[in-house]
Amino acid sequence: MVAIQAGLAAGLAWTAAGAVALDNNPVFAPIAAVGTVAAAAGQRLRRTVELVVGVALGAAVADGLVVVVDRGAWQIAVIAAVTIATAIAVVGRGSLITQAGGTAVLVTSVAPASERVDAPQVFNAVLGGASALVVVLLLLPLNPLRIVERAAGPELDDLSHQLTEVGHALVRRDPAAVADSLQGLRSMGAQLTQLSDAVQGGLEVVRYSPQRFRWRSTLREYRIGAEHVDRAVLGARGLARRAYTAISDDEPIPAALGHAVVDLGHAVGSLHAEFVRGREPSSARHHALRAVHQAGHAARDGLGLSGTVVMAQIRTIARDLLRATAISRTDANRMVRQATQR
């Protein structure tokens, strides 16, 4: 879909720039269009601004320096270096730097020596970015729910698996298995970033695309849910660390504590399944509350210091999972308290 969007945006940008005819070779119009479409969803407006500013900066610096040093191999090297150094001084980082350097090289090596290209190409970049936004937000907007579903699936599956493994390892008192799961949880950083980017991209689509307005409230719920899933991942890391310590220190570990962590894994798995099917997440809530109930049993059977921390983390993760199913904070706290006391 992104390839189709990029092709359509490039063609539209070239056509629009040719119709205005400020320049005989409006190359920066399709370049800006493709760059905007290729930007991560949720960052396209910022990307468009960076492209335009980068083109302006690169064209202006190159135009000015070509008059002084002329054209050639070493001149391109000097102009590219000066342009990128200027861009770094202005913004420090980002795609603006790449765009400014690329523009300077193109202007130095391709543009006729007798023409100033900064103003026409800046306008072409604006046309290109605008064309891309028209395509991705009006003509061919992505389905924002699918964007989030594709990103959330791997994270939820991985979290479910790692929690289940930690729970079984607690029952077996297997520190090596807990250590492996902890490493797996620590490696989920990229998945957390992908889910956050997907949610932001979905929000961008429903905010500006008239065809997707009807999904605004759903995407807002997804954003809140994603925040609590991220917290659950962080909580699971803490839980795994203390589970490892509890086993290594030979603390008492009632079987109910491991079963509680397994229930958390089942809660995450159910959340994913019900999320994909568009169903009320009743099974996810049931498993989360059963995990809290099991942890309460473990506490009554007797826990050491690290085991007590694991119990507290179970309650915290269960609360985050309840919040991820659109339950309010007050209701989630009440439900966890009631499950603890049963």
N, C-alpha and C positions, 0 to 999 in steps of 0.2 A: 504493500500500500504506500509506503514512504517513497519507493522508487517511482510509482505512478505520480504521486504528488510532486516530486522533484522535477520529473519530466514536464508535467503540465505547467508548473510554475516557471521553469526556464523558458518554455515556448511563449508563455503569456508575457513574461518580462521582456523578451527580445522583441515581440510584436509591439508592445506598448512603447518601448524606447525607440523603435524604428518609426513609429507613427509620429512621435514628438520630434524626432530628427534633430536633436541637439548635437549629435556626434555621428560620424560616418561608421564607426565601429563600436557600438554600445556594449562592449564585452562585459562590463561590470554589472549590467542588469541581470543576465542569467546567472552570473557567478554569485551575486548577492542572493538571488532567489534560491538557488540550490543550497547555499550555506545556511539560509534561514530554515528551510525545510529540514535539513539534516541536523539542525541543533536539537538538543534533548527537548522533548515535549515539556512544556511548562517554562521554557526559557527563550521562546522564539521572539517575543517582543524585545527583550534585552539584547538578544543576538542581532536583531535588525538594527538597533541603535549602534551596537558595536561595529557592525559591518559598514554602516554609513560613515561613522566617525573614522574608522580605519582607512576607508577609501579616501576620505577628505585629507587626513593627515599624510598618508603615503603619497597621494598625488601632489599635494602642496610642497612637501619636502623635495620630492623628486623633480618637480618643475623648477623649483628654485636652484637646486644644485646642478642640474643639467646645464643651465646657463653658465655656471662657473667652471665645471670640470669637463663638460662635453660627455660623449658616450664612449663605451669601451669596457673591457673586462674589469680592469681595476676600478673604473668609475662605478660600475654596478656594485662592486664589493663595498666601496666607500658609501655610496648612496643607501644601500640596504642596511649597512651597519649604523649609519647616522639616523635613518628612519626608525629602526627598531629601538635604538637607544632613546630617541625622543618619545616613542610610544611607551616604553618602560617608565620613563620619567613622569609621563602624564598619568598612566593608569596602573603601572606596576605589573599587571598580568592580564591574562584573558585572550579571547579570540581577536580583540582589537589589534593586538601586537602582530599576530600572524597576518591579518588583513592589511595592515599598514605596510609591512615588509613586502608582501606579495604585490600590492599595488605599486609600490615604488619600483620594483624590478620590472613589472610590465610596462610602466610608463617610460622607464629609462631605455628599455630594449625594443619596444614596439611602436610607441607613439611617434608621429612625425615631429621632427625637431622644430618646425615652425609654428606648432600649435600648442596652446595651453589646454591641458586636459582636466585640470582639477575640478572646475565648476561643472562641465558636462558629465564627468564620470561620477561625481557625487550625486548628481541628479539621477543618473542611471542606477546607482546603488539604491537610492530611495525607491525608485520604481521597482527594482528587483525585490527588495524586502517587502514592499506593499503587495506585489503580485503573489509572493509566497504566502503572506497572511490571508489574502483573498482565497487562495486554494485550500489552505489547511483549516481555515475557520469557516468558510462559506461554501465553497464548491465541493470539496471532498474531506469533510471533517472526520477524524477517526471516532470510533465508538469509545467514549471515555470509560465505560464500565469494563470493556474488554481490556483496555490498557491496564487498569488496576488489577483485574483478575489474573492476567498473565504474570504480573509482577508479584502478586501476593501468594500465588500458588507455591512456588519453590520455597519461599520463606516459611510458610505455614507447615508445609510437609517436613522441612528440615527441623523446625522447632519441635514438632510433634514427635519425630523420630528420636531426637536427642533426649528429650524429657523421658520418653518411654525407656530408653536405654539406661538413663541414670536411675530410674525407679527400679528396674530389674537388677542393676548392679548393687543398689542398696540392699535389696533382699538377699543377694548372694554374698554381700560384703566383698565386692570386687573392685579394688581401687584403680586397677589398670583400665577397666571399662569406663569408670567415671572420668578418668583423665582423658580418654579418647573422646568422650562426649563433650567434655569441657573444651577441648581443642576444636571440635566441630562447631560449637556455639560461638567460639571466638572468631571463627572464620566466616561468620555470617554478616560481616560488616558491609560487603558489597551488595548483599541482598537487601539490607536495610536501606541503603542508598537508592537502589533501583525502585523499591516500593515508594519511597518518598518522592522520587522524580516522577513516577507514574501517577501518583495522586495529584501532584502539582500540574502535570500535563493534562489530566482529566479535568481539573478545575479550570484550567486555561480554556479548554474547549467549551465547557458548559457556560463559562462566563461571557464568551464573545461569539459563540456560534448559535444563531437562532434555532437551527435544527436540533440542538442538544440542550436547550434551556430546560426542558422538562426533567432533566436528570440532576438539576442543581442540588436539591435537597438530598438525593441519594449520595452524590459525591461528597457533600459535607459530612454525612454520616461515615462514609468510607475514610475520610481524612481523620476523623476522631478515632475510628477503629484502628487505623494504621498506627497512630501515635501510641495507642495502648498495646498493640502487638509488639511494637519496638520496645516498650518498657518491659513487656513479658520476656523478651529475649535477654535484655540486660539482667532481669531478675533471675532467669534460668542460669545465667553464668555464675551469679553469686550463689545460687542454690547448689550447683555442681561443685564449686570450690569448697563449700562447707560440708557437702556430702563426702568428698574425698578426705577432708580432715577428720570427719567423724569416724570413717572406716580406719584411717591410718592410726588414730589415737585409741582405737579399740573401745569406742563409746558404745553404750547400749543402743541398738537400732531395732526397734520393733518392726515386724513385717508390715504393719499398717503404714509406716512412714514411706517405705518404698512403694506400696500400693497407691498411696496418695499421689506420688509423683507420676506414676503410670497413668493415673486418672487425669492428671493435668495434660499429659501427652494425648490422651484420647479426646480431651476437651478441645485441644488445638486442631486435631484431625477432624473432629466433627464440625468445628467452626469453618474449616475450609470446605468440606463437603456441602454443608448447608448454604454457605456463601455462594458457591458455584451454582447450586440448584435454585437459588432465590427463595429459600425456605426460612421460616422462623427458626433461629438457632437454639431451639429448646434442648437438643441433645448436648450441645456445647455447654450450656448453662448447667445442665444436670451433672455432667462429669466434673465441671469446675467446683460445684458445691459438694459433690461427693468426695473430691480431693480434700476439701477443707474438713469435712466430717472425719475422714480417715486420719488426717493429721491430728485432729483433736483426740482420737482414740490413742494414737501413738504417744501424745503428750501425757495422757493419763497412765499409760503403761510405763513411762519413765524415759527421759531423754537426757543426754549430756548437753554440754554447752553448744557444740556445733550442731547437734541434732535439733536443739531448740531453735537455732537460727534457720535451719532447713524448714522447720515447721512454719516459722514466721514468713519465710519466702514463699512457701506454698500458698499461704493466705493472700499475700500481696499479688502473686501471679494470678490466682483465681479472681481476685478483685479486678485486675486489669483485663482479664478475659471477659468478665461480665460487662465491664465498661465497653469493650470492643463489640459487644452484641447490642449496643444502644441502650443499656440500662444506666440510669442516672447514678451519680456518685453516692447520693444518700441511700438509694435503694440497694446498690451493690454492697455498701458497708453493712446495711441491715441484714441482707441475705447471708453475708459471710459470718456475721455474729451469730445468727440463728443456726447456721450449719455447724459452727464450732460447738455450740451448747447442746446439740442433739445427742 
